[in-house]
């Protein structure tokens, strides 16, 4: 697969919406992307849900970090993205 786009989603206390968010992205007709979920130190089940979702599609990557905010999550992941 040729990755043309990296989608970065910071996730904090998102257990109620994360699956729906990711499913929406995966249903798109454009498929040449990677989806990076940055679990930003959530105290709910966000990290567990992110890991479960990532096992279902090899375009997904989950990164766990201590709570640092959405901007730091994006910056950290920008370095790791392949597109």
N, C-alpha and C positions, 0 to 999 in steps of 0.2 A: 504494500500500500504506500502511495506517495502522499505524505501529509502536507497539505497546503495551508492548513489553518489550525491554530491552537486556541482552544476555548478554556479560559481560566475562570473557575467559580470558587470564590471564597465561601466557606460554609461555617456558619456559627449559629447554634441553636436552630437548626434547619430540619430536624427529624420529621416534622409534619409536612414539609413541602419538597424535600430533596428528591425523592423518587419521582414525583410528578415533573419536577424541573428537568431531571436527566432524561426521563422518557420522552419529553417534548423535544429535546435536542436530538436524541437518537432516532426519532421518527422523521427527521428531515431527509429530503432526497439527496442532498449533498453528503457524501460519506467520507471524503478525504480529510478528516480532521482527527485531532486528539482532544480529549476532554480531561482536563486536570482539575480535580476537586481538592481544594486546600481546606482541610478540617482545622479550624482556627481555635483549638482549645475548648471545644464545646463541652458542656457538662451534661448534655442530654445524650441521646443515642445517635447523633449525627455521624460520628466516626464509624461506628459499627455498620450503619446503613450504607455509608459511602463504600466501605470495603465489600459489602455484600453485592452492591450494584457493580463494582469494578470487576468482580469475578465473572460477570455475565458478558462482558464485552472487552476485547483486548485494546480498544482505543482509549480506555479509561485508565487514569493513574490517580492514586490518592496520596496526598502528602499530609502528614499530621505535624502540627506545630503548636507551641504554646500560644495562647491568645495574644496576638499582636496587632490585630485590626486588618481590615480588608486591603488597604494599600500595601502593607508589608507582605501580605499573602500574595498579592499580584506580583510585586517586585521579585520576591523569592522564586516564584514559579516562572516568571518571564525568562530567567536565566536557564531554566531546565527545558523550556519548550523547544520543539524541534522545527517549528516553522518560522 
